Amino acid sequence: RELRLFLGNAGTAMRPLAAVLAAGRGRYVLEGVPRMHERPIGDLVEGLRALGAQIRYLGRSGFPPLEIAAAGLGGGHAAISGATSSQFLSALLLAAPLAAGEVQVSITDRLVSWPYVKMTIALMARFGVQVQTLAGEPPRFRVAAGQRYRSPGRASVEGDASSGRIVQGIAFDVVGRRTGYWLFQDHPGDLYSSATFLSSRFVPASEIRHLYRADRVGQV
């Protein structure tokens, strides 16, 4: 089977889909708009190759478009960087139950966007697959062989809080020369810390010292 998929500029489609297709059977080409072909995917490809995937770059090395000659994933150990995007790790974890054997993934440096990885692990658990987080810094992850996804019967899809927060969490008010921001308090029980806003307060721009820390996504 051969299939060519045009994914526009959707990185959240390109990365997990590449991993899942590599675990299947067939020949696939994943491509997108020119901007998509500038977005890195090399760490994910190297991780999939370590698990047995056959993937070829059709353009610049480390970037889409990709050609995947899928013949299944055997399993094993993949060591990837977590500094570029947590989507690479999430993609490997999502595809892991489709492999023939156990899959372990280790991060070679640091892991950004840890809350998104927690969401991935929680979602996999809802569909019957357990991901073991092994001790260490940065963490390592293990998906035992023999697990299969099972429907929970009913599942709700959360809203895109990270996009909504751009509008809601950094809304500004300009009255004459007065500028400020609404700051929202995160709910500690949320899988992703920006998903729920419990309270807010208006802070004049003159009092703003620090809005975001790059290493703690979702915190204000």
C-alpha positions as CSV (number, residue, x, y, z in Angstrom):
1,R,0.0,0.0,0.0
2,E,1.3,3.5,-0.9
3,L,-0.2,6.7,0.5
4,R,0.9,10.3,0.2
5,L,-0.3,12.6,3.0
6,F,-0.2,16.4,2.8
7,L,-0.3,17.8,6.4
8,G,0.0,21.5,5.8
9,N,1.9,23.0,8.8
10,A,0.5,20.7,11.4
11,G,3.5,19.5,13.5
12,T,1.2,17.8,15.9
13,A,-0.1,15.7,13.1
14,M,3.3,15.1,11.4
15,R,5.2,13.8,14.4
16,P,2.8,11.3,16.0
17,L,1.5,10.1,12.7
18,A,5.1,9.4,11.5
19,A,5.6,7.2,14.5
20,V,2.3,5.3,14.2
21,L,2.7,4.8,10.5
22,A,6.2,3.4,11.0
23,A,4.7,0.8,13.3
24,G,2.3,-0.3,10.6
25,R,2.7,-1.8,7.1
26,G,3.0,0.1,3.8
27,R,4.8,2.9,2.1
28,Y,3.9,6.5,3.1
29,V,5.1,9.9,2.2
30,L,4.4,12.7,4.7
31,E,4.8,16.3,3.4
32,G,3.5,19.7,4.0
33,V,3.8,23.4,3.2
34,P,7.3,24.9,2.9
35,R,7.3,26.0,6.5
36,M,6.6,22.5,7.6
37,H,9.8,21.4,5.8
38,E,11.7,23.8,8.0
39,R,10.5,22.2,11.2
40,P,12.9,19.7,12.7
41,I,12.0,16.0,13.1
42,G,15.4,14.4,13.1
43,D,15.3,13.4,16.8
44,L,12.1,11.5,16.3
45,V,13.3,9.8,13.1
46,E,16.5,8.6,14.9
47,G,14.4,7.3,17.7
48,L,12.1,5.4,15.4
49,R,15.1,4.0,13.4
50,A,16.5,2.7,16.7
51,L,13.2,0.7,17.1
52,G,13.5,-0.7,13.6
53,A,11.8,1.8,11.4
54,Q,12.9,2.5,7.8
55,I,12.5,6.2,7.2
56,R,14.2,8.3,4.4
57,Y,14.4,12.1,4.1
58,L,13.1,13.3,0.8
59,G,14.7,16.7,1.2
60,R,17.1,18.2,3.8
61,S,18.3,15.7,6.4
62,G,16.5,16.1,9.7
63,F,13.4,17.7,8.2
64,P,10.2,16.6,6.4
65,P,9.2,15.5,3.8
66,L,9.6,11.8,4.9
67,E,9.2,8.5,3.1
68,I,8.3,5.7,5.5
69,A,8.7,2.1,4.3
70,A,6.8,0.6,7.2
71,A,7.3,-3.0,8.1
72,G,6.5,-2.8,11.8
73,L,8.6,-1.8,14.9
74,G,10.6,-4.5,16.6
75,G,11.0,-2.6,19.9
76,G,14.2,-1.9,21.8
77,H,15.8,1.2,23.2
78,A,15.7,4.7,21.8
79,A,17.8,7.6,23.1
80,I,16.7,11.0,21.9
81,S,17.0,14.7,22.8
82,G,14.1,16.2,24.7
83,A,15.3,19.8,24.3
84,T,13.5,20.6,21.0
85,S,10.0,19.3,21.5
86,S,8.2,16.9,23.8
87,Q,6.2,15.7,20.8
88,F,9.1,13.5,19.8
89,L,8.9,11.6,23.1
90,S,5.1,11.5,23.0
91,A,5.1,10.1,19.5
92,L,7.5,7.3,20.4
93,L,5.4,6.4,23.5
94,L,2.1,6.4,21.5
95,A,3.6,4.0,18.9
96,A,5.3,1.8,21.5
97,P,2.4,-0.5,22.2
98,L,2.3,-1.3,18.4
99,A,5.9,-2.7,18.5
100,A,6.6,-6.4,18.7
101,G,8.7,-6.1,21.8
102,E,9.3,-3.9,24.8
103,V,10.2,-0.2,24.2
104,Q,12.4,2.0,26.4
105,V,13.0,5.6,25.7
106,S,15.6,7.7,27.4
107,I,16.2,11.5,27.2
108,T,19.8,12.4,26.5
109,D,19.7,16.0,27.8
110,R,16.6,17.8,29.2
111,L,12.9,17.4,28.6
112,V,10.8,20.4,27.7
113,S,7.1,20.6,28.1
114,W,6.9,17.9,30.7
115,P,3.1,18.5,31.3
116,Y,2.4,17.4,27.7
117,V,4.2,14.2,28.3
118,K,2.1,13.6,31.4
119,M,-1.0,14.1,29.3
120,T,0.3,11.5,26.8
121,I,0.9,9.0,29.6
122,A,-2.5,9.6,31.2
123,L,-4.3,9.3,27.9
124,M,-2.5,6.0,27.1
125,A,-3.5,4.7,30.5
126,R,-7.2,5.5,29.8
127,F,-6.9,3.4,26.7
128,G,-5.3,0.5,28.6
129,V,-1.5,1.0,28.1
130,Q,0.7,1.6,31.1
131,V,3.9,3.7,30.7
132,Q,6.5,3.2,33.5
133,T,8.6,6.2,34.3
134,L,12.0,5.0,35.5
135,A,14.0,6.8,38.1
136,G,16.7,9.2,36.9
137,E,17.2,12.7,35.7
138,P,16.3,13.2,32.9
139,P,13.7,10.5,33.2
140,R,13.4,7.3,31.2
141,F,10.3,5.5,30.1
142,R,9.3,1.9,29.6
143,V,6.4,0.4,27.7
144,A,6.2,-3.4,28.4
145,A,5.6,-5.7,25.5
146,G,2.1,-7.3,25.0
147,Q,0.1,-4.3,25.8
148,R,-2.7,-3.2,23.4
149,Y,-4.9,-0.2,23.3
150,R,-8.5,-0.8,24.5
151,S,-11.4,1.5,24.1
152,P,-12.6,3.0,27.4
153,G,-16.1,3.2,25.9
154,R,-16.3,6.9,26.1
155,A,-13.6,9.6,26.1
156,S,-13.8,13.4,26.3
157,V,-11.3,15.5,24.2
158,E,-10.0,18.5,26.2
159,G,-10.0,21.9,24.7
160,D,-6.8,23.4,23.4
161,A,-5.9,25.3,26.6
162,S,-2.4,26.3,25.4
163,S,-3.8,28.1,22.4
164,G,-6.8,29.6,24.3
165,R,-4.5,31.0,27.0
166,I,-2.8,33.3,24.5
167,V,-6.1,35.1,24.1
168,Q,-7.4,34.7,27.7
169,G,-4.3,34.7,29.8
170,I,-2.5,37.6,28.2
171,A,-5.4,39.8,27.4
172,F,-4.6,43.4,27.8
173,D,-6.4,46.5,28.7
174,V,-5.4,49.9,27.5
175,V,-7.0,52.9,29.0
176,G,-5.1,56.1,28.1
177,R,-1.5,55.3,29.2
178,R,-2.5,52.4,31.5
179,T,-1.6,49.0,30.2
180,G,-1.7,45.7,32.0
181,Y,-2.3,42.0,31.9
182,W,-4.8,39.5,33.3
183,L,-2.9,36.8,35.2
184,F,-4.7,33.5,35.8
185,Q,-4.1,31.1,38.6
186,D,-3.5,27.4,37.6
187,H,-5.4,24.5,39.0
188,P,-2.8,22.2,40.6
189,G,-4.9,19.1,39.6
190,D,-4.8,19.7,35.9
191,L,-2.8,17.5,33.6
192,Y,-1.7,20.6,31.8
193,S,-1.4,23.5,34.2
194,S,-3.0,26.1,31.9
195,A,-6.1,24.0,31.3
196,T,-8.2,25.6,34.1
197,F,-8.3,29.1,35.4
198,L,-9.6,29.4,38.9
199,S,-9.1,33.1,39.6
200,S,-7.5,36.1,38.0
201,R,-6.4,39.6,38.8
202,F,-5.4,42.6,36.7
203,V,-1.8,43.7,37.0
204,P,-0.6,47.0,35.6
205,A,2.3,46.7,33.2
206,S,4.5,48.6,35.5
207,E,4.3,45.8,38.0
208,I,5.0,43.0,35.6
209,R,8.4,41.5,36.3
210,H,8.1,38.0,34.9
211,L,5.5,36.3,32.8
212,Y,6.9,33.1,31.5
213,R,9.8,30.8,32.3
214,A,10.9,28.8,29.2
215,D,11.6,25.7,31.2
216,R,8.2,25.6,33.0
217,V,5.5,25.7,30.3
218,G,2.2,26.9,31.6
219,Q,3.5,28.7,34.7
220,V,3.0,32.5,35.2
